[in-house]
Each structure stands twice: as C-alpha cells, then as structure tokens.
C-alpha cells in the first residue's frame, strides 16, 4: 500500500506494526478523546514544520529524505498555572508544588495593587483558564489539555512519569524533575490528529488528483465541482489561522503574559521536534470531502467557539469516515453504493423509534455490518498467525464504536441493540458542513449530500442503496422502502434550518453567510 | 310560511369537508358560486400585482403557495380586474387553462395552474412567457415551479445556478409592500415570484367570519317558519350580537396557532369557520331539532343550539365533549392540541358557576338560557367539561365590561396561553409599536436582560438591579464545563439598542446601533422574554429561538469587531454571594504588567 509521506515509517519494519496501522496509517488510537483529535490536528497545522522550521499555519508538508517533523509547544507553564489546583492529588509531586507556588509569586509580582488585589487577580486568571479546559478526566495537570480555541492553547502531549519520579528520593528541584516528563508517549495526542493533517497535506501536495477529478465530474458530487485544490487550501489556511489567532484575542494576550512571567518553568531550552506518521495515499477522496466541509464550517459567520465545537465533531466524523472508506477499499468485494464514493453506508434511525420498529432494526443491522467489515479487513491483511490482533482490534475495530458513541452517532452507550442515530447536534453539524454559508438547498438535495459525504441514508433513494449494501450477503434485492424522515425534518425545523414551502418542498438553509 | 331550504346553509356545509359535499371548497367552483362574491375579501397585494401586470415593462409573475392559500382566487381577481368585470359577480364559465387578455399596458396571459400541464407544454409556455412580448401571471405549485424553472434555465443556457436564488425568493415574506424584493433578473424578462405561504393571512381569515355572519343570503331564512327558533339562526344571532368581539377573539386564536403550531391556509380557516357556524347541521336537521323540543317559542331551538354553538364547534367540541369527527378539519385538530379553556385562577373559578360574567364578560342575551343551563351543570361534581365550555363561551363572546379591563386581560392572556399576544396583535394591526416611551423602554430592558442571561449563563438577578449593559463573553458553546469566570469581549450599553416594527415581516425588532444588527422578536420569543422577566423559570427556550439568539450574538460580535482593544481585559465573575462583578485590567505586554483598573 502506498504511503504518504513515503518516509513516514522509517526505521519500523512493516511486519512489526499491527494490521490496523498497516491499513489505516499511523495511527488511530482508541483512547484519544474527541477534543484531542482536533487539538492535535490544529497543533500540527499551527506549529512550524520541516527541518527549516517554517510552515506555520500551513496545510503543506515538505517531503525530504528524513521522516517529516514538526515543532510543537508544550505550554507547561500555562498548564501548571491553570490546572495544578484541580489536578489529581496522588500525582502532585512536591517539586510541582514548589514550582506552582513560585509561579504564583512570579505572577503576583507582575500585578499591581495590594496583596488582596493580587490574590484576587490570580484567582480570576486561574478560573478563566480553567474554564477552557478541554480534557481533564482523572489525569495529572500536565496531561490536561485546553480547548483548542487559540494557538496559545495548543500544546503537545507531555506525560509525568510519577511512579518513577517518586522512587527518586533526592528529587528536589524542577531542573532535576525534567527527566520525568516525557513527550514521546502518544497516549492522548495519539497521532490521530496528525493523521487527519497528513490526509490534507497529501491532498494538497498536488494541484490535482485523478480521484478528485473523477469526483468533481460525477453527478453525486456536483456541488463540489467548483473547488480548486490550491484555492481550497489557501482559504482553509486563512480561515483556520484567523480562528486561532483572532477569535479569542485577549485570551491569547493573557496567556503570553503568563508564559512570559513564568519563563523559568520550562522543559527544554529550545523546542523539541515531534515526528509525523503516514497515511495511505488512497485516502484522497475522503480527504477532499473533509477539506470541503472544513471550508464550509470555517467560512461561516458563527462565533469562534461554536466553530471549534463543530470542528471537533468534524474531526471525529472524519476519523469514522476514514476507517470505513479504507476498510471498504481493502474489503474489495461488493463496494458499490450509487451516489456515494465510499462503498459502505450507515442507516440511521430516529433515536426515539420504538424497539422492534423496522427502521430501528435496519439501523441496528447496518451498524453490525459496518463492524463486521472493520473486523474482517484486519484479518485480510495479515496472513501470518501473529498475536497482534489484540492491539489491532482495539485501534482498528473497537475504536469505531467508541468514537461513534462519544459523538452520539451510535446509541445506547451500553447494552444491546446498538444502532446509528442522528441527534440534533449532529444534524446541525451536517447543515454547517455540507451547505455553504448562506446557501439554500432543497431538502432532497440535502439528503443527497449527506449520503454523498457520509453514506448516511436519509431519503428513499439513498435508503434503497444502503439496504442493498447492507443485505448483499443475504442476497435479497427486493425491497419496497419508504423512508420516514419526519423526525429529521422536525429536528431541522427546531434548529431553524428548515423552511417548509408548499406541497412537500422544503428548503434547508445554512444561515451563516456574511451578507 | 313553510320550512325553507336555504342554499347558503348547504353552501356553508360544503366549505368544510366533513360531509360528502366538500367540492365547493375549491377556488374553481367558488368562482362560479353566487355566494362567493360577497364573502371574498381581497388580498392586500392585489393592487400591486395588477399594477405590475399592466406596466409597460414586461414581467413574468409566478404565484405559488400551499393548496388552499388562495393562488387561484388571486388569479381570478386579477382576471376580473383586467377584464373590468364586477368583483363580486360570479363567472359564467370556469377559468380555462390559459387566459389571454388585452390589458391596458399590452397583452396579459394568465396560466391557471402550471402544475396541471405536461412537462413539454410547461417548457413551451415558459419559453413564450420569457421571449414574447406581454406580461404573464403563472400559478403553480412549488415543486413543479422549481423543476420547470431549473429546466428552462438549463435549456435556455442561463448557466447560473438559479435554484438557490429562487429558493431565497420563495423564503421571502410577503406583504403589501413593493414587489421589487421578490424579483429576479436572470432571464430576459424580470421574474417575480410571490409565495402566498409567506403571507400573513391571520387577519384576512378572521375577517371572513364577519362576512359569513353578515352574508345577505341569510335573508332567505326570513321566509322560513322555523326562523325564530332555528338553531342555525340562533348561533348566527349570538355571533351578530357579540359583533366585532368575536372576530378579534378568533383572530387571536389564529395568531397563536400560526406562531406556535402551524400556519393555516385560508381554505382551512374558512372550513373551520363554516363548521363553527353550522356544526354540520342542515336545514332539515335544524327543523327536526325544533320539532323534537318540548320548550316554547325561540327557546325551542336552544337544544339544537347546544349542539352547534360556535364556541364549541370552533374548538372542536360538542356539548362540552370533544367531537371526534371535527378533528378531520386540520384547523380544529391544531386548536385541540393547544387545549384552550383550562382554569385561569381561583378568583375566576369561584365566579364561574355563579355569575354569567365571570367578573368581566358581558355575554349576548341570546346566550342567557344556554349559559344558565351550563352553569347549573358546571356546579355539579362531574361538571368539569361544562366549566371548560363556559370559559370557551366567555372567551369568544364576552365583551369586556366597563372598568373590568384588567380582570379581562388576565383571563384572555391566560386563555391564549401567551402574555404578549394581544399586544403583538395590536402592533400588527397598527403597523407600529403602540407603546408609550416608558413602556417601550421597559420592554427593551426586559429583552436585553434575557439576552444577558442567555449569552452569559448568569441569571439576570445575579447582576446589579440597575445594570444596563449587555455583555458578550467568551462562552463555550459545548457548555461542557462551568465557566465561573468569563472574558468579556464586548460591552454594549442598553441605550445602543432600540425597538422598532418591521413592516415586511410584521414583527417587532430589537435593533443594535440603528439596525447594524437586528433580532426579530416573534411571538414565542417575546412570550419567553415576558415570562422570564416576570420571574417564571419553567419555560425553556426552544431550540429554534436559541439558534436565533446565537446568530444575533454572532452578528453583534461581527459588527463591533473593529473597536476592540486587546490590552483591556474585562472579566465577569460570580462571587460567593452569587452576585456577578466586573473586573477590569490593563495589560502592558511590553513591561509584562497587569494593572487593575
């Protein structure tokens, strides 16, 4: 399988990686949270890249002889200041405590007023930044992440090796403790966001791809016909940069104020590079869809934090889509779905559909079919009887279920009867991603695009195609289906996106235009 | 004198489709009906439309909308105007597929229903419409219209993607203002698309009630021996006695339905009104009711009246009980969904079974007998449904007694389940905000205080009571984490906002800085604001209005973008006592200093 960049896996023999990596690229990892997919993607985008350390805020990647690298910040000082007070007690090392107290003193020294004023100011700042926490869970402060709303809130993963550090009884100061901070673990920023970045970097590394051309000229992707790759890349770069730099303006100023004040709390003298993995070059079609959706969301006039919210959903949906596209490619057999290039489909049901109702059963079996496919392809690429399936299943098969449930695309979270559903937030996301800001399309056109981008079957025609795909194993081809989409219409109407006109013509409107 | 069959009653019963004779409801047959002319209430946009069609600049006007919105009726009226026919007289023969008229400004062609034509003929006529001289009026359903125009654009090599533009026109609200807002100049002639679905037909619909009640055809009943006791006549008489009160009350119900449930088409409204008038009773049945009665004089009809009283039929009830067949009428089904007539308050309930006025309402004397009977039943333990019926009666027929205005207001607002509806209706009628300066100020503050809550997540009571600025803060949209401290991006003093009335959308509007950003305050949003301001907590904002507020916020941020300074930091924080305080800092990035201001 061809890879981009070709040097992305240098030094690691192919047979040493598990089948999931061999299929999907390096790599998806089950424990990465939705915020961290976006945070990592934006981190690579915003950081300097390549040996020259240029290419900030860029979706391009120079390919050399060595594995490509980028130079991310770690923001340890800011994290210490914001997250230490709420960090897990057991993993607070005395050295951290000391550094934290020092940090407070340093900040207070730069605030005017009486000592109460200073205390108050510090509390305010801490509480402000703590409000932008992305993931805290049960982790120690340095592994928390910020909501990626600004470039100053983007940070690479740093782990604190606590059990090792406590064994060192002589550990007294920050400098000595630096060796117990690790940047190479990829437990949380587990390369999933890098992979999304690499998909785009590959897409934009040429002015055109045959597969993109084919999509643009096909009827199913008529709405993407006007996109030129160079222009698309430039537009996305500008918009992403403006979200990261301008949107939360004063927050960035405050963050750099804090970082300046805490200049002594650093892990490395100069920034330390991180290596990138690789993606299969076949991922161009899904990358193109991803790029077009990214462009729509970024161009909308929504508030910056709302955009971040939608981008987070987009990143997760792209992970799910990438898994399915690639699995269907590897699977090979029976992968034609008319109106959708992915060769698979998701049938969604109304979340409130009664158990036992036909559409709920369809959604359930559709989910089973997808899981079967993901499970099967892992075994197709690996001919030897190795023990690697344990890892591969986690990160190439169970991951789908995990992310889909986190998104709310699959319910229930536990128990039987798992099925695809679409809740209002996801519908809102689909409107923002698939309809250009300000554009009005007919409801049927919206359904067509939802199918063309995600294989989600909503309309009659799409449902028929989806059912053919789902049932191809049993060979049944005769169905009379009528999709009941009143719940979709109701949800869209509730969100203010749908205008009902006469005789069953409805308009879906993405209101985010600049007019 | 003999029993007389009044054709008008049969006509009314054919307007609602409960019986088998619903055929009259269609505009085609209305055009030929002798009763229709007097009922017809001209659409406010007719004159503009005729002007546009007789202008020397050639145009193609497309009229679209739901079945029953009045497309064909409008076309018919235009035809009569152009041919100088009397507006109230019926046509001698039905409209043909296509009418070619010599108008004062040149030839005018009216296509009755494009949806009925074959695809090939649609294209040919569209081609003619755009290429040959003369004005065209084309009536069409929306689906076929979109297809035909898109096909035509493709065929005639207009390479623009016109669908989004047409959809935008279809989404445009329709008023009696100039038609330029509905025009599209892509083709060789100006194309005007009017979507009757977007016309506010509430007051038009309510006016029809008065026309039905005052129709001259009732005169035919004078010759009938049953007339003084006829239930149908008694029902009409009650409506006549109550006069303009009923029309207003009916209009409020339609306001409420179109704001909260669904917009009704005129045909649906007429059906409900006609049903309310006759209760599906024919002249023969009315006579049987009188014959079967043991009472004397005009009272002989009251038992029949009880079955069909307007305040019952209109809401889909019969004798206090839901009358299931009536739910076949779409409008009745919607009214039933809202369950009008629930208890209002202890004070009213106490008076309900003892006073006919409930403390505020003067009812027509023609309803005395029935009212007394129902009050007796309402006092019984199983009389709940009669209490509902009495409230409905008071709502529809009750004229407000002198000096009881406030009492009545409480009843009416509660009956309508909307604190702002009557005021809203007043504004729509007047075409402006009829508020005193101080009331307008108060309403503006209520709106802004609710916005302050929604935007910041702090409740308005957490702010100082004389607080008068709107904060736009950096608030996460996922709401995954509580943000007790929020960064203020923008502070907008209340005085930068003002209220006005948008004549096209017919809603009050909250303007920022003379219209640089505006928020349409439609009825549910206004109700939410009023309730919230009165301290009610139970009502959540529906997603559609939440979305509307989000867009308003985004717009405010965008239009104020240029003024922001990055070195001024303002933070909102709720203290231990819950009160929200504003903290100001100046950030000197060069010196690395943070100063409290």
HADDOCK unambig.tbl for C-alpha pairs under 7 A between the chains (distance, minus, plus):
assign (segid A and resid 110 and name CA) (segid B and resid 592 and name CA) 6.63 0.50 0.50
assign (segid A and resid 110 and name CA) (segid B and resid 593 and name CA) 4.88 0.50 0.50
assign (segid A and resid 110 and name CA) (segid B and resid 594 and name CA) 6.07 0.50 0.50
assign (segid A and resid 111 and name CA) (segid B and resid 593 and name CA) 5.90 0.50 0.50
assign (segid A and resid 111 and name CA) (segid B and resid 594 and name CA) 4.69 0.50 0.50
assign (segid A and resid 111 and name CA) (segid B and resid 595 and name CA) 5.77 0.50 0.50
assign (segid A and resid 112 and name CA) (segid B and resid 594 and name CA) 6.36 0.50 0.50
assign (segid A and resid 112 and name CA) (segid B and resid 595 and name CA) 4.96 0.50 0.50
assign (segid A and resid 112 and name CA) (segid B and resid 596 and name CA) 6.37 0.50 0.50
assign (segid A and resid 113 and name CA) (segid B and resid 596 and name CA) 6.98 0.50 0.50
assign (segid A and resid 124 and name CA) (segid B and resid 485 and name CA) 6.64 0.50 0.50
assign (segid A and resid 127 and name CA) (segid B and resid 484 and name CA) 6.90 0.50 0.50
assign (segid A and resid 127 and name CA) (segid B and resid 485 and name CA) 5.79 0.50 0.50
assign (segid A and resid 128 and name CA) (segid B and resid 485 and name CA) 5.01 0.50 0.50
assign (segid A and resid 128 and name CA) (segid B and resid 486 and name CA) 6.09 0.50 0.50
assign (segid A and resid 131 and name CA) (segid B and resid 481 and name CA) 6.40 0.50 0.50
assign (segid A and resid 131 and name CA) (segid B and resid 482 and name CA) 6.55 0.50 0.50
assign (segid A and resid 131 and name CA) (segid B and resid 483 and name CA) 4.74 0.50 0.50
assign (segid A and resid 249 and name CA) (segid B and resid 566 and name CA) 6.43 0.50 0.50
assign (segid A and resid 250 and name CA) (segid B and resid 566 and name CA) 5.24 0.50 0.50
assign (segid A and resid 250 and name CA) (segid B and resid 569 and name CA) 6.70 0.50 0.50
assign (segid A and resid 257 and name CA) (segid B and resid 589 and name CA) 6.54 0.50 0.50
assign (segid A and resid 257 and name CA) (segid B and resid 592 and name CA) 6.15 0.50 0.50
assign (segid A and resid 301 and name CA) (segid B and resid 554 and name CA) 6.82 0.50 0.50
assign (segid A and resid 302 and name CA) (segid B and resid 554 and name CA) 5.69 0.50 0.50
assign (segid A and resid 303 and name CA) (segid B and resid 554 and name CA) 5.27 0.50 0.50
assign (segid A and resid 305 and name CA) (segid B and resid 476 and name CA) 5.74 0.50 0.50
assign (segid A and resid 305 and name CA) (segid B and resid 477 and name CA) 6.07 0.50 0.50
assign (segid A and resid 306 and name CA) (segid B and resid 477 and name CA) 5.36 0.50 0.50
assign (segid A and resid 309 and name CA) (segid B and resid 477 and name CA) 6.74 0.50 0.50
assign (segid A and resid 309 and name CA) (segid B and resid 478 and name CA) 6.45 0.50 0.50
assign (segid A and resid 439 and name CA) (segid B and resid 164 and name CA) 6.36 0.50 0.50
assign (segid A and resid 440 and name CA) (segid B and resid 164 and name CA) 5.19 0.50 0.50
assign (segid A and resid 440 and name CA) (segid B and resid 167 and name CA) 6.40 0.50 0.50
assign (segid A and resid 440 and name CA) (segid B and resid 168 and name CA) 6.89 0.50 0.50
assign (segid A and resid 441 and name CA) (segid B and resid 164 and name CA) 6.20 0.50 0.50
assign (segid A and resid 494 and name CA) (segid B and resid 543 and name CA) 5.56 0.50 0.50
assign (segid A and resid 494 and name CA) (segid B and resid 544 and name CA) 4.82 0.50 0.50
assign (segid A and resid 495 and name CA) (segid B and resid 543 and name CA) 5.55 0.50 0.50
assign (segid A and resid 495 and name CA) (segid B and resid 544 and name CA) 4.63 0.50 0.50
assign (segid A and resid 495 and name CA) (segid B and resid 547 and name CA) 6.28 0.50 0.50
assign (segid A and resid 496 and name CA) (segid B and resid 544 and name CA) 4.84 0.50 0.50
assign (segid A and resid 496 and name CA) (segid B and resid 547 and name CA) 6.72 0.50 0.50
assign (segid A and resid 501 and name CA) (segid B and resid 197 and name CA) 6.85 0.50 0.50
assign (segid A and resid 502 and name CA) (segid B and resid 65 and name CA) 5.36 0.50 0.50
assign (segid A and resid 502 and name CA) (segid B and resid 66 and name CA) 4.36 0.50 0.50
assign (segid A and resid 502 and name CA) (segid B and resid 141 and name CA) 6.95 0.50 0.50
assign (segid A and resid 502 and name CA) (segid B and resid 142 and name CA) 5.79 0.50 0.50
assign (segid A and resid 503 and name CA) (segid B and resid 66 and name CA) 6.22 0.50 0.50
assign (segid A and resid 503 and name CA) (segid B and resid 141 and name CA) 6.85 0.50 0.50
assign (segid A and resid 503 and name CA) (segid B and resid 142 and name CA) 6.58 0.50 0.50
assign (segid A and resid 503 and name CA) (segid B and resid 143 and name CA) 6.69 0.50 0.50
assign (segid A and resid 505 and name CA) (segid B and resid 142 and name CA) 6.73 0.50 0.50
assign (segid A and resid 505 and name CA) (segid B and resid 143 and name CA) 5.89 0.50 0.50
